[in-house]
Amino acid sequence: MSKLIIFVTAILLGAVCTGYDCRGQEFDLAADKIPDSLVKNAVSILRFEKKVFEVTDLDQAIYKIHNAVTILNERGSRYQLFQHYGDKFHKLGDVNIRVYDANGKFLIRFKNKDLSTYNIGEGLIDDGIRQYIMVPAAAYPITVETDYEIIYRGLLAYPSYYFANPNMAVINSSFTAIVPKVNNLRYKPQHTSILPEIKEDGKNISYTWSVKNQAAVAYEDGAIESAKMFPAILLAPNKFKLDNYEGDLSSWKNFGLWYSSVVDGTDVLKEPQINFYKNLVKHAATNREKIETVYKYMQSNFRYVSIQLGIGGNKPLPASFTDDKKYGDCKGLSNYMRAVLKTFGIKSHLAIINREANDDGEDPNFPIDRFNHVILFVPDGKDSIWLECTSKTLPFGMLDFSTENKNAVVVTENGGVLVATPRSRAADNVFKVRTAITLDGSGSGDCISNMQATGFYKEMLLENVAERKRDEQKAFLVGYFGYKQMDDLVITRIADPYIYNTNLALAIEKVSEFSAGSKMFLAPHIYKFVNFSMPAHEKRQRDFYFTVPFIKSDTTIFTLPEGFIIDQLPVGKTFATEVGSYSSTYSYNDSQKAIYSITSLELNKHKILPGEYDSTKAFFDKVLKEESQRIVIKKDPNQPPPPPRKSGF
């Protein structure tokens, strides 16, 4: 349901031009005219902005945007990108982009004909379009003035007023929404207290918000998605119309009733299809077994494609179409599964959700359409089942990190109901490695690693290792996990329906970190057990999100080269905090001439509140310090040097 929402990444924003001809040349756009107080922490400055969104009917509106933004340096280059995503309900009107140098001197102009245009989605059926241009910059600062309009012929979502963007200061900005009084609109301040100026004029009512001389808002790594991170005014209609479908967004219940009318009649299967599925599940003893049988069949026989057709990407194609083609998008595959379950008398519901990492879901008290995905919900008391019908790899009844920990609008016969999706659990995201390394006296070695993974780690390995070419596999293991550069790599997958289980055979020229005289220094693992660090902040302002909570464990066994002995083993440590725990042990098995390094790390929650940030960062900093310890071995002065050993397989 990848909705083609209108947005201009350039956020080449716009501003109040009251009393002016509101053309860029009416303003002095020289960069040295920017107040020094606004340059601090900024990579760009919004010089002026004026946005006017006028609704003329339930399904008709025009959105006019005029702005100028000065980009101070290359770190602000993202604001040189102008782009628009549209479909048959949203069309880009005239575009006029003017570029100025540091002194405010006009350089070049771009119009519609200069925009690159292409269809979006995977394209079997697709009515979406992307138009964009990356404004060039020979030197900084530059100023980009943008004047354009968007024409709406179908309204489900109103544009919101985003007046704060990462590291952008604002000199002057305004947003006006004009709507018929009979329908009005709803608005919600997000991280701001600014109030609108409200005026009535005949049949219309207008709301105007203004911002002046606002300092740049710093971006914080790991925070909630950008649309919810920064101050904004969210707007939403009460009544709307898309194609011939009129709806009411004043409550989640009414929104669900509208969506139910949109999908009505799309869940009908032909008699041969019904008979096929009844035969498929004839040996299933329970409804749960029937659902699982169908889900696994679909994983093996259907595939996902992006189809942006039908009521702005909201209406699924008929179940019979999906059956014939053996493909569909998220709404099509979920609707098809719903149709199959209906033939068994099993009730299920489409669930509309925002598939986005670092997102807590929607506000129960402010219905707004910010969704981009559809999954399936099968109610069964405490054992209710959530199905991600686009995935060929997720286990039955499991969601991934992008749809956990939030709420979805479950579409029932009585309307929409906000229902919480399952919470992420550390026990569902396990990464376990056991490695045996046979070292030689030069510091090279042959390694056999067994890697077992569930949840997030399983999906990541299936995508980046299982079906990749050898060079791509090496690049991922080195780039993501921090494995040492390898000369040879042989991967042997072990069949397992529940976990990703594989053996890696590696020949590594330089296992040791470095050598000094007769001593060799070894990291506790052949890869980076912890491959991230939390960013430093004077005072964290926003929640910090890990991708998932997790459990990681590693056992690394170093078989010493002939003629080598231990010089020093690190001291193992065990410590914990409210959000996690860490443990390490080091030991030597004399009969095997082997060192055992055993480590475990658990993070029991993925969302860290600002008040927990410092202690959590201190915990992971301590983990990194422990992981930086080195095992030291040395040549036994009483033993002659061994002959060199060939490496490889």
N, C-alpha and C positions, 0 to 999 in steps of 0.2 A: 504494500500500500504506500510505497514511497511517494508521498504527496508532493506535488510540484508547487511548493509554497514560494510566494514571491519574496525574494530578499536580494539586496544588493550588498555583496560582501565588501565592496569598496567602502561601505558605509561612508562614501564620499559625501558626507552628511550635508545639511543645509541650514539656513538661519533666518532670523527675523530681519526683514528688509523694509520695515514700515517707514514711509516717507522717502523711499528710494525707488529707483527704477529696477531694483533687484537684479541687475546684471553685474557680473563680476567686475567689469571695467569701471563701475561706479564707486568701487572701493579701492583703497590703496592696499594691494596684496603683497607689498614688499615684506620679506620675512623679518626685517629689523623693526617693523611696527608691532610685532607681537610683544605683549607685556612680559617682562622677565619673570614675573611671578608665575606665569603659566607654562614656562618652558621646562621648569623643574620636573623630572621624571617622565617627560613627554617625548614621544617619537613623532607625534603629529599634533597639529592644532586645527580644530574646527573653527574656521574664521567666521563663517556665517552659515545659517541653515534656515530654510523655510519649507515646511512640509504641510500640505493641505490634502486631506482625504475627505471627499464629498460623496455621500451615498445619495443616490437619486431614486432608487427603488430597491426592493428586496434583493434583486440580483444584479444591480447596476451601480457602478461607482467609478470615480476617477481619482487617481492619486498623483499629485504633482509634487515633485521634489527638486529643490534648487539649493545648492550648497557649494562651499569651497573649503578645501582642507589643504593645509600646508604640511608637507612631509619633510621632517627635519633631517633625516638621515636614512641610511639603508635599512635600519631596524624597523622603520615604518613603511617598508615597501608594500606590505599587504594592503595598504590603503590606496595603492595605485591600481588595484584590480577593481574594475567595474564588471559586475555580472548580474544577470537576471535569469531566473528560472520561470518558465511560463508554460501554459497549456491553452486549450481552447477557451478557458474561462478567464485567463489573465494574459493580456497582450501588452507588449512594450510599445509605447508610442514614440514620438520624436525624441531623439537623444542628441544633446549638444554638449560636448566635453571640450573645455579650453584649458591649456596648460601654460603656466607662467614660470619664469625663472625666479631666482632669489630676490631680485629687485622689483618683482611684480611686472616684468615686461612679458608681453604675450609671445608665446613660442609656436604653438601648433594647435589645431582644432581637429576633433574627431566627431563623426556623425554615425548614424545607423549603418551606413554602408561599410564602415570601417570595423564593425564588430564581427568577430568570429561566431559562427552559428553551427550548432550540431544537435541532433536528436539525442536525448538521454535515455538511459535504461539499457537493457540488454537487447532490446530492439525487435523481438519477434512481433509484438504489437505495442506501439508506443506513440503517444501524441504529445509527448513532452519535448521542450526545446530549451537549450541553454544558449544565451548570447553573452559575449564577454569581450573585454579588451584589457590588456595589461599596459597601462600608460608608461611609456619609456621615460627614463631619467638619465640624462648624461651627467648630471651633477646634482647635489643637494645643497640647500633646500629647493624644492619645487612646490608649486601650488596647483592643484587640480580643481577646476570649477566644473560642476556637473549640473545640467538642467534637463530633466526628462519627466515622463509621465507613464503611468501604468493604467490600462483600461480594464475594468472588471466587467465580465458578463456572466456572473455567477458568484455568489458570496456565501462562504461558510466561515471564513476567518477574516478579521480586520487586521490591518497592519498595526503593530504596537509601536510605541515611541521609545526607541532605544537611543538615549542621549549620552550615554557613557560607554566608551569602548576602550579596549586595552591600551593604556598609556597614551590616550588622546585627551588633550585639554580642550575646553569649549569656551569660545569667546561669546558667541551669541547663537542661540538655537530656539526654534519654536515649532510646535506641531499643533495643527488645528484639525479637528474632526467635526464634520457637519453631517447631521443625520435628520431624517424626518422625525418630528416629535412623536408621531403615532407609534413608532417602533423604538426610538431612542437607542441607547447603547449602554453597555456596562464597562467600567474600568477598574483596574486594581493597581495601586502603587506598589512597585517592587523595589525594595531597598531605597526608598525615597519618601519624602514628605511633601513634595511640591503639589500644589493644588491647581485646578484649572480655573480659568476665567470662563464663565458660562453665560451665553447670550441666546435669546430667543428672537427669531425673525420670521414672522408669518408661520409657515408650516414646519420650519426647521429649527433645530437647536444646535448650537456650536459649543465646542469645548476647546480651549486653547491653553497649552502648557508652554512655559518659557523657561529657559536656562541661560544664565549669563555668568561668564568668568568662573567657570568650574575647573578646578585643577585636575590633572590627569589622575585617573584611577589605576593603581598598579594591578597587574595581572598576577595571580597566585597559582603556581603550578599545582596540579592535582585537585583543583577546586571543581565545583559543580559545573555542568556544561555552560558555555558562554551566555546562552540566551537567558539563563537564570542567575548568572553571577553578578551582573552589573545593574545599576539603577535603571529603571524603565517604568513606563506606564503601559500596562497590558490593556488591550481593548478587545471586546468581543460583542457580537450582535446578540440581540434577543431573538428576533425573527430573521430568517434568511431563506434563500432559494438557490438551488443548484439544479440546472436543467429544469425539469418540471416538478422537482421535489421540493416542496416548501417544508421548512422545519423550524423548530424552536430550540434555542440553545440556552434558555434561561435556567435550565436544570439539567443535570446528568440524566435524569429519567426521560425528559423530553428528547434529549439528544439521542438516547438509545431507541426511542420510538421512531425517530426519523430514520436512523440507520437500519432499523428493522424493516421499514417500508422500502428502503433502497434495495435490500438484499432479498426481499420477498420473492419467492418463486424460483430462486436460483439453485435450490438444493434438491432438485428432482433428478432421479436416476431412471434410466430405461430398464425394462424388465430383465434383459440379459445381464446387465450390470448387477442388479439386485440379487439375482440367482447366483452369480459368481461369488459375491461376498458372503452370502449365506452358506455356500459350500465351503468357502475358505475357513470359516470359523466354526464349522460343525462339531469339531472336537473340543472347542473351548468350553470349560465348565462354568465360567463366571463372566460377567460383563467386563470386568477388568482384563481378563484373558482375551476376550474378543477385541477390545480396544487395542491392546498391545499387538495382537496378530495383524490387525489392519494397519497400524502405525508402521510396523516393521516392513510390511508389504509395500507401503507407499515409499518408504525410504529406499527400497531396492528398485522400484519400478517407475517412480515419478521424479521429476527434477524441477528445480526452481528457475524461473526467469522473471524479469521485471516487466510487468504489463501495466502501463499507466492509462488504461482505457476505461471509460465508463464513470460518469459522475465525478470527475476530478480525481480519478484513482481510488474511489471509494467502493464502487460496485463491482463485485466479483463476476467473472464470466460464468455461465451456467455450468453446473457440475458435469453435465453430459459432455460439454466442450473439453473440460479438464480431463475427463476419462478418455476421450478420443485422442487427444494430443499427448497425454501423459506428461504434461508440464503445466505449470501455473505459477502465479506470484503468491505472496503471503496470504492475501485474502482468498485467492482462488483455491489454493491447496487446503487452507483451513476450512473453507466452505465445502469443499469436496469431502473432507473427512467428516464434517458435520452431516452431510447427505448420506454417507455410508452408515454412520452410526444410527441415523434415523430409521434405516431399514430394519435394524435390530430392536427398535423401540427404546434406544438409549438416547436420552436428551443431552445435548451439548449446546454451547453458546459461543458465538464469535466474541472475541475480546480485543478491543482496540487499545493500543498501547504505544507509547513513545519508546522506540528502540534506541536507547542512547546510554552510553556509559556515564557514570557520575550524574545520575538523575534520580530524584526521589519520587517522581510521579506527580500527579495533578492535585490541585487544591480542591477539596470536596465542596468548598463554598464559592468557587469561581469557575464555572464551566467555560472551557475554551478549547478550540480545536488546535492541538499541537501534536497530533499523532502521525506516525509514519509506518505503522506495522500492525498486523493482525495475527493473533494466535488463537488457540481453541481451549475452551474451559469446559470440563466435564464435571458437573457437581456430583459429589458423593459424600456429603457430610465432611468429616475430618480427613477423609481419604480422597478428596477431590483431585482431579488430574488436570495438569496443564500440559499442552502439547505444542511444541514448536514444529510446525508441519513443513517448514522450508529446509530443515536440516537432515542430511543423510547420515549424520554421525552421533547426534545427541542421543543418550539413552532414553528409553521410554519414560515419560513422566518427568523429564528434567528440562529446565530452562537454562539459558546461558546467562553470563554476567550482564548482558545488555537488557534483559527483561526481568531479572530478579530485582527484589528490593524496591518495588514501586507499586502503583496501583494501575489497574486496567479498567476500562469501561466494558463490563460484561453486558452484552446485548440480549436481554430476555424478552419474553412475550409481553412483559409489563413495563418495559422501558430499560434504560441504562442504569446499571448499579456499579459503583466503584468497589472493586475487590482487590485486596492486596495479593500480589504474587509472592511466591515463596522467598524467604530470606536466604541469602548466601550463607553456607556453612563451611567452616574450614575443612571438615571431614569429607566434603564433596570435591575438594580441590587439592589432591595429594600429588606430590612429586617426590619419587623415591629412586635413588641411584645407588648402585653397588658396583664399585670399580676395583679390579685387580690389576696392578701395574708391576711389570717385571722390568726393573731398571738395569742398565749396564753402567759400566764405570765412566762412560763419557757424558752421562746425564740424559741419554735418550732412553726410550722404553716402548714396550708393547703393552697395550691396555685393552682390557675387555670390560665394557660397562653394560650392566643391565639397567634399563630405564623403565620405570613403571609410572603411569600417570592417569589421573582421573580428572573429570570436570574441565576447568579452564586449561590446564596443562595438556590434557588429552586432546582437546580440540585444536590447540595451538600446534601440537606435534603432528597431528593428522594433516593439518593444512600445510605445514612448512617442511615436513620431513618425509612423511609416508609416501607421497606420490611425486616427489621432486627428483630432479636430476642430481647426480652425485655432487657436482660443483655447488649447486644450490643448497644441498644438505650441509656440505662443509661450511658454506658461508653463514648459514643460519646457526649452526652449532657454535661457531666461533663468534659470530656477531651478537647473538642474543644471550646465549648461556656463558660465553666467555671461555669455551674450550680452547686449549692451546692449539696452535696451528698443527695440522696433521698431514703426514705424507700419504698415508693409506687410510681408507675408511671402508669398512664392510658392514652393512646394516642388515640384520636378520630379524624380521618381524615374527613375533610369537602370537599365534591366534588366540584371542581372548575376547569374548563378547562384552566384557564390562570395563576393561582397562586398556590403555595403550601400553603394550609390553614389547620391548625390543632389545636386542643385543647390538652393541656397537663395538666393533673391533677396530682399534686405531693404532697406527704406528706414528709415534711422535718423536721428532728429532731432538727436541729440547724439553724434557719433562721438568727438569730442575729450573728454578727461577734464576739462579746464577751459581757459580763456583768461585771459591776463594782458596787458593792453595790446595790442600788435600780435602777441603770441606765442600759439601754440596748442600744447597739450601732448597727445600721443597715446600710448596704451598700445601695446605691440608687436603686439597682436592685438585682434580685434573681440570676443573672448570670453576667459574666463580659461583660459589654456593649462594651468595647474595650479590645480585647484579644491579643494585640501585642504591641511591642514598637520598634521604629526604632533604629538600631544599631548606636553606637557612632563612629565617624571617625574624625581624625584630619583635614583631607581635603579629601572630597569625590572625587574620580577620575572618577567614571562611573555613568551612569544613574541608578536610583533606580526604581524598578517596584513593584507596588502593583498588586495583582492579577487582580482586576477590580476597576474602580471607583464605588462608592456606595452611597446609602442613607440608613441610619439606624435611627430608631426611637423607643423609648420605653416609655411606660406609666406603672408605677408600683404604685399600690394602697395598702397601708398598713392599714388594719383595726386594731386599737389598742386593746390590751387585756383589759378586764374590769379592772378598777382601775388604768389605766396608762394614763399619760398625756405627752404632748410634753415638753422636756427639751430644745432642740435646733434643729432648722432646718438650713441646709446649705443655703448659699446665692447663688441664681441662677446666672449664667454667660452666656453672649453671646459674642463671638469673632469670627473672621474670618481671613483668609489669602488668598493669590491668588489661592490656590489649594483646599480650603475647608472652612467649617464653623461648629460651634458647639454652641449649646444652651441648657441650663438646667434651670428648674424652680421647686420650691418646695412650696407646699401650704398645708393648713390644712382645711378640711371640718368638722366643728364642729357638724353639724347634723348627719353626717355619722361616726363621730369619726375616720376619715381616713386621712392619709397623702398621697398626690399625688406628685410623683416624675416623671417629664416629661423631656425627653432628646432627642435631635436629633443631628446627625452628618452626614455631607456630604463631600465626597471626589469627586471632579469634574474631576480629571484626574488620570490615572493610572501610567503614566511615569513621574518621577521627575528628572529633569536635575541636574547635579552636582551643578550648581549655585543656585538651588532652595532647595537643600537638607537641609541646616542648618535651614532655615526658616520653612520648612515643619516639620523637626524633632522637632523644638521648639514648633510648633503648637500642635503636638501630645503629646509632653511631658506635655504641659499645659492641654490638654484634660485628660491625665492620672492623673494629679494632682487634677483636679476637680472631677474626678471619685473616687478619694480616700477619698473624704469627707464622713462624717458619719452623719446619722440622729440619734439623741439621744432622747430616751423616758425614762420616769421614773415612778415609782410607785407614785400614788397620796397619800401623807401621810394622807389625810383625808378619804381614802377609805379602808375598810377591804379587805384582800386578797380573790380572788375568788377561788372556788373549781377547781381542775385540770380538764382539758378537754381531752377526748380521741382523738387521731389523726388517720387519715386514711379514707378509703372510704368503 
